[in-house]
């Protein structure tokens, strides 16, 4: 029970919303006791990701990093909600302006930039959440570009 209190406070403070395919918004999911593996990084070198990782304090306070990935505009899975509901915030950098989106497994847009940009944060008003068994994926639309993504997940 003591584990649930900090998570509940974080969820309330960040305005977390759980995506429901029926369009309903729900409160943040319950916390899990076992931490997810932090080995979700897809690149051995952190140098290209330094500026994104440095945003953590402002973008994702109290959250833990779960992914560092690169893509070329293709859809890439950022955070699977395999063991429980999950809430994420994602920062991106691209070498050309793109419209960055977070989508669920069915392609429903969970968060998106308003216009093409070379960097930004998805879920700026609070974490984007999905139910257990779903996944959050990232996609960049527009000019062909190399995009770096960093995702943080609620504890």
Secondary structure, 3 states (H helix, E strand, C coil): CHHHHHHHHHHHHHCCEECCCCCCCECCCCCCCCCCCCCCCCCCCCHHHHHHHCCHHHHCCCEEEEEEEEECCCCEEEEECCCCCEEEEEEEEEEEEEEEEEECCCCCEEEECCCCEEEEEECCCCCEEECCCCEEEEEEEECCCCEEEEEEEEC
